[in-house]
Structure formats: C-alpha cells, structure tokens
Amino acid sequence: VYDSGGISETALYALKNMEAQNCDVLIALLGKNTAQPVISKAYKIGLPVIALTAESNIPKGKGFIYRDFITPEIQIENLLDLVMKKLNYTSFAVFYPEDQYGKSYLRLFLLEVGKRGGSVVKIVSYPPKTTDFAIQIKSLIGKMIANKKPEEILKNPVHFPFDAVFIPDNALTSAFIISQFAYYNAKNLVFLGTALWDTPEFAKMVKGYCRAAYFPTGFTLQAKQPWVKQFINDFRKNYHAFPDYLSAQGYEVGRILLYLKNLNRLPPKNIHETIQNFPGTTGLTSFLPNGEVIKKIYIMEIKHGKCSLIP
C-alpha cells in the first residue's frame, strides 16, 4: 500500500516499486494530478489496473485497464432512469454554477435527457460563490410569480412548465438555493442533484422548502441487499464505525479480485468477459470491453426532512 499524497512523482515511484515486486494488479485511488501519469505508465508496462477515479482523461482498453467508480455519467444515467421511467418526469430546468463541475454536468444532463425523449425547457447559470440568487431565480420562475404575495399563491397554486429543477452543486450551496426558491414562492418544486448531496445534514436543510429532492449515491447504509448488509455489519465489528462510500468501493474491488482468483483469472485480463452484474457494495457492476464500468446504483429521496432509499 502506497500513499501518493496526490503527487504524481511519488505515485510513479510507488508504481516502480510495485513493478519490481511483480505485483499482479494495481488498485489505484487517484485524483486529478495522479490519474493520467500513473495509469499511462501502468499501461506501458502491462500492469493490470482497476482505477478508482472519476477522471475522464485516463487511457483504457486492451483488456487490462478498468475503472470501478461512480462517474458523473453513471450518476446521471441512474438518476434519470428513475425520475423519467418511474416518476414519469419529462421536462426539466437546469440551475447550474459556471464552473467546470457545473458545465460538465449540464452537458451530461442535456445529453441523457435527450436520449430518453425528454426536454430541458430552461437553463439558468450563476457565477461561482454567488450568495444572492434572486436575479437567477426570477429568471427561471418569472418575476410575476416571484413578486406575488404568499397568500395569493395559496389561493392560486403555481404550475411551472417543468417537472423538476436540476442543480449540480454541493450540498450547502444547493440547500441555500432551494431555500431561496421557496422564498420566491416556489416551495412546491422538485429538485434533482448529484452525489454531492449525500450528506447527513442536507435533508434537514431543505425541509419545508421543496416538495421532494432526488440524488444518486454510490453507497447507503439503508441498502437492503444481503451482501451489502453483511459488509456493513462486518465493517462495524472490525472498525467500530460505519463504512462510507470509499470503504465500500475498496471492499467491492477486493471481492471482485477474490472472485477472479477463485476462477484462476489473476492477473486480471479481459475481466469484462467475467464480471457482469456483479453484486457489489456500490451497486450491480459490469465492465465493458473498453474498460469502462456500468453500474446500477442507489437513488435517494428527500421528503419532509427525511432521506430514504428508493427501492
């Protein structure tokens, strides 16, 4: 086990040591500075990799570079599968920050909504670190609605031309935005978010400010699958704490490797031929020939200040 400290030179030195020790596989939890150089080097020396990273610029393919992580694509695909197929939402608005995170999720959301035959009827952006969203909210819901007296709204409830609003931002900022929507007479809206909303406080912060909120997550203690419940129980016995997403992700990769070992498939190569709908702790997991992962992950629902898993 090596800690790169997020420094590419340290990570590459660790990789050199692993190569000298004839390791069978590199399990790599990597960030922006280390993902591309480490995986590129492993690719050149032929060391199989299971990459725990959401970075998009990593080399894949040739049967021995694989990713197992909750990527933005997986989040949006699973979220829209639920809200469009199960809840029958078809039209959306997007309220996003003008930063790399917001723009990338906007592109993904537009693409996946279009694939499913839905529509995005309004898009409104805001600069990063904005604290007063009045102008942007009024642009989205209309000044006439925003300026009405609350008693008028009670007599004549507002109907918006979209089923839900997607906000790709962190939990604190998103909760603040949702509260401001409520202030401007839009308490009855449904909001969609990303895994950044998966914090214990978020449900309480938006209580009373919206009809409902939905977001994807890679791991939840509310999971009902027996193999996930067993993992949670074993983790608590061993560490006297609850597991989080990264703990579950690491355990899942370990289980995959043990499964491959039992099949005499180590070092792992062309594992997409074997790992399909694998019962992982972060969702049903399948690998594609190009090394990418497909997952069926968890979707959480917030109503009345409570966060619960949708079956």
Salt bridges, closest charged atoms under 4 A:
ASP68 OD1 - LYS295 NZ 2.82
ASP81 OD1 - LYS85 NZ 3.57
ASP81 OD1 - ARG116 NE 3.06
GLU112 OE2 - LYS115 NZ 3.31
GLU112 OE1 - ARG116 NH1 2.57
GLU252 OE2 - LYS295 NZ 2.63
GLU273 OE1 - ARG265 NH2 3.91
GLU292 OE2 - LYS60 NZ 3.58
GLU292 OE1 - ARG67 NE 2.93
GLU301 OE2 - LYS303 NZ 3.86
